Amino acid sequence: MGYAGYVSAKYPPPKPTEVEAAVQAVKSEQALDVIGKLLYNAAISPREEKFRRIKLTNAKIRESIVEAHGALDALRALGWVDDPESSEYLVVQPGLYFSMKEVRVVEAAKEKLRKDARGSNKNLAGMVSVQA
């Protein structure tokens, strides 16, 4: 029981936004690292055209983004769209600029993924010691 008979309120966590849900659906830390770098570069240098385009056939991008479950969906939720001129590029829509808010969403998703991995490792360790 709390002070003066009051009980501390435990509110459920707020529902994630569409962007947060799409980023949290990515289960690859490498993909989240690359998405975070892409967002950071686009936020820091918003007028640099090279940071507003992603070449999907690039080996690093293909390995970490295209082949990772949910990573392309996360980029599209963040604001990248298919380039109308070439299907091998994703581009940021004209007039759309990123801020550090989007970068923090990706960082939070990475931290949650790490936390979940640590929790599952503890559960596996507990199962092994019980069976032994």
N, C-alpha and C positions, 0 to 999 in steps of 0.2 A: 504494500500500500504506500502511496506517495504522500507527499506533504499535504496536510489539511484534508486528508481523505481522497485526494485526487489520484487517479491512476494515470501514468504516463501514456500518451496516445501512441499507438503503433499504426501508422498509416501504411497502406500498401504502396509499393513503389509506383511512381507514375508510369503510364503506358508509354513505351518508346514511340517516337515519331516514325514516320515511314522511312526516313533516311537512317535513323538509328537502328531500326529493325533490319533494314537491308545490310547495313555494315556489320551488325552483330551476327547475321546469318553466315558470314564468312568464317570458316573454321581453320584457316591457314594463317599462321603468324607471318609467314613470308609474304603472303598476299596483302595482309594488312600493313606490313612495313612499306611495301611498294606504293600502296594506295596513299598512305600517310605522306610519303616523300612527294608524290605527284601533287597532292593537295597543298602541301607546304610550299612547294615551288610556285604553284599557281597563285597562292595567296600572297607570297612575298613579292613576286614579280608579275602582277596581273596583266601587264601590257605586253609581256614577252610572248610572242606567238608560239615559240618552241615549247613553252610550258602549258599551252592550251590545246595541244594535240598529243595523242598517244598512238603510236604505231603498233598495232596488235600483232604484226608479224615479227617484231623485234624479239630476239631469243629470250631475253630476261622477262619481258612483258608476257610473252606467250607461256613461259614456264610458270611464272608466279601469278598471273592474273587470268589469262584465258583458260588455263587448265584447272584453276582452283574453283571449286563449287561456290557459286554466289558472288564471286568477285566482280564480274562484269555487271551483274544486276546492281551491286552496290555503287559502282561508278556511274551507272545510268541514273540511279536514285539521287546521287550527289549532283548531277547536272550535265554529265557528259552525254553526248548523243552521237549516233553514227554520222560520219561525214557524208554529205550527199554526193560529193565528188568521187570518193574512193571508199570502198568497203573495208579497207585495211586500217582505217583510222577512226578513233573516237575524238571528238572535239568538244570544247566548252561552248555552249550556246553564246552567241553575241549578246553583250549586255549583262552576262552573268559573271559575277566575281566572287571568289571564295574569301573567307576570313579564317581566322584561327579557330573559330567555333567548330567548323567542319573538321579541322585537324584534331581538335580535342575529342570529337566524337569517335574518330578512328583510334586515337590513343586509349580512350576508355574501353573500346571493344577489344583492343590488344590486351589490356590489363585484365579484363574479364576472362578472356581466353586463357591467359596464363594462370589466373586464379582457379579456373575450372580444371585445368590440367594438373595443378598442384593438388587439388581436392581429389581427383580421380587417382592420382598416384598414391595418396594416403590411403584411400579405400583399397587399392590393390595390395599395398603393404600390409594392411590389417588383415586382409583375406589370406595372405600367404602365412602370416604368423599364426593365425588361428588354425590353419590346416596343418601346420608343422608340428 
